[in-house]
Amino acid sequence: MSTTKKILVVDDDPYILMSLEFLMKKNGFDVMVARNGTEALEIVEKQVPDIVLLDIMMPDVDGYAICKHIKSSKKLKEAKVVFMSAKSKETDIQKGYDLGASLYVTKPFSTRQLLKQVQELIS
């Protein structure tokens, strides 16, 4: 059985997407990427990620809606959701946790620190 953890990175910023994809692959993760909420929902229909790194503000479906979808799905609900967002108000952060997020990281963030937190979440 494969022990490689699947990670889905969802962000509409191509630089964040590229750097996180590179970093996570380099650290042994099986990485899937989605450039928007619609792509993310399509991916989770076919794959079950162990972790979802999720931006909140996207042009189509926002991260909150995606998190809600993941947490209400029988096959996906075990996936850990990590919000990455510029929304840093206490109410935004609380909403993320209320929807079932395991972690809420505000942008800008250290990719090294995020990697460490992700590794702690799945160990």
C-alpha positions as CSV (number, residue, x, y, z in Angstrom):
1,M,0.0,0.0,0.0
2,S,1.3,3.5,-0.9
3,T,2.1,5.7,2.0
4,T,2.6,8.8,-0.2
5,K,0.2,11.4,1.1
6,K,-2.0,13.1,-1.5
7,I,-2.2,16.9,-1.3
8,L,-4.5,19.2,-3.3
9,V,-3.3,22.8,-3.6
10,V,-6.1,25.2,-4.6
11,D,-5.2,28.8,-5.4
12,D,-5.9,31.3,-8.2
13,D,-2.4,32.8,-7.8
14,P,-0.1,30.9,-10.2
15,Y,3.1,31.8,-8.2
16,I,1.7,30.4,-4.9
17,L,0.4,27.3,-6.8
18,M,3.8,26.7,-8.5
19,S,5.9,27.2,-5.3
20,L,3.7,25.0,-3.2
21,E,3.5,22.3,-5.8
22,F,7.3,22.3,-6.1
23,L,7.8,22.3,-2.4
24,M,5.3,19.6,-1.6
25,K,6.6,17.3,-4.4
26,K,10.2,17.8,-3.2
27,N,9.1,16.7,0.2
28,G,7.5,13.5,-1.1
29,F,3.8,14.4,-1.5
30,D,1.7,13.3,-4.4
31,V,0.5,16.8,-5.5
32,M,-2.6,17.8,-7.4
33,V,-3.3,21.4,-8.3
34,A,-6.5,23.4,-9.0
35,R,-6.4,27.0,-10.2
36,N,-10.0,27.7,-9.0
37,G,-12.8,26.3,-7.0
38,T,-14.5,24.6,-9.9
39,E,-11.3,22.6,-10.7
40,A,-10.9,21.7,-7.0
41,L,-14.5,20.3,-6.9
42,E,-13.8,18.3,-10.0
43,I,-10.6,16.9,-8.6
44,V,-12.2,15.8,-5.3
45,E,-14.9,14.0,-7.2
46,K,-12.2,11.7,-8.6
47,Q,-9.5,11.7,-5.9
48,V,-9.5,11.7,-2.2
49,P,-6.7,14.0,-0.9
50,D,-5.2,13.6,2.6
51,I,-4.8,17.3,2.8
52,V,-6.3,20.3,0.9
53,L,-4.4,23.6,0.9
54,L,-7.2,26.0,0.1
55,D,-7.3,29.7,-0.8
56,I,-10.5,31.4,0.3
57,M,-10.9,34.2,-2.2
58,M,-11.2,32.8,-5.7
59,P,-13.2,34.1,-8.7
60,D,-15.7,31.3,-9.0
61,V,-16.3,29.0,-5.9
62,D,-14.8,30.3,-2.7
63,G,-12.7,28.2,-0.3
64,Y,-15.4,28.2,2.3
65,A,-17.9,26.5,-0.1
66,I,-15.2,23.9,-1.0
67,C,-14.5,23.2,2.6
68,K,-18.2,22.8,3.3
69,H,-18.4,20.3,0.4
70,I,-15.4,18.3,1.5
71,K,-16.6,18.1,5.2
72,S,-20.1,17.1,4.2
73,S,-18.9,14.3,1.9
74,K,-18.7,10.8,3.4
75,K,-15.6,9.9,1.3
76,L,-13.8,13.2,1.8
77,K,-14.6,14.2,5.3
78,E,-11.4,12.7,6.7
79,A,-9.3,15.1,4.5
80,K,-7.6,17.8,6.4
81,V,-8.3,21.3,5.2
82,V,-5.8,24.1,5.6
83,F,-7.0,27.5,4.6
84,M,-4.4,29.9,3.2
85,S,-5.9,33.4,3.0
86,A,-5.3,37.1,3.1
87,K,-8.5,37.3,5.1
88,S,-7.0,37.8,8.5
89,K,-9.9,39.1,10.6
90,E,-10.8,37.0,13.6
91,T,-14.3,36.4,12.2
92,D,-12.9,35.0,8.9
93,I,-10.5,32.7,10.7
94,Q,-13.2,31.5,13.1
95,K,-15.5,30.8,10.1
96,G,-12.7,28.6,8.6
97,Y,-12.4,26.6,11.8
98,D,-16.2,26.4,12.2
99,L,-16.4,24.8,8.7
100,G,-14.0,22.2,9.8
101,A,-10.5,23.5,8.9
102,S,-7.6,21.9,10.7
103,L,-5.4,25.0,10.2
104,Y,-5.8,28.6,9.0
105,V,-2.7,30.3,7.7
106,T,-2.8,34.0,6.8
107,K,-1.0,35.3,3.7
108,P,1.8,36.2,3.3
109,F,3.1,33.0,4.9
110,S,6.4,31.2,5.0
111,T,6.3,28.1,2.7
112,R,8.8,26.3,5.0
113,Q,6.6,27.0,8.0
114,L,3.5,25.8,6.1
115,L,5.3,22.6,5.1
116,K,6.2,21.9,8.7
117,Q,2.6,22.5,9.8
118,V,1.3,20.2,7.1
119,Q,3.8,17.5,8.1
120,E,2.7,17.8,11.7
121,L,-1.0,17.5,10.7
122,I,-0.5,14.2,8.9
123,S,1.9,12.6,11.2
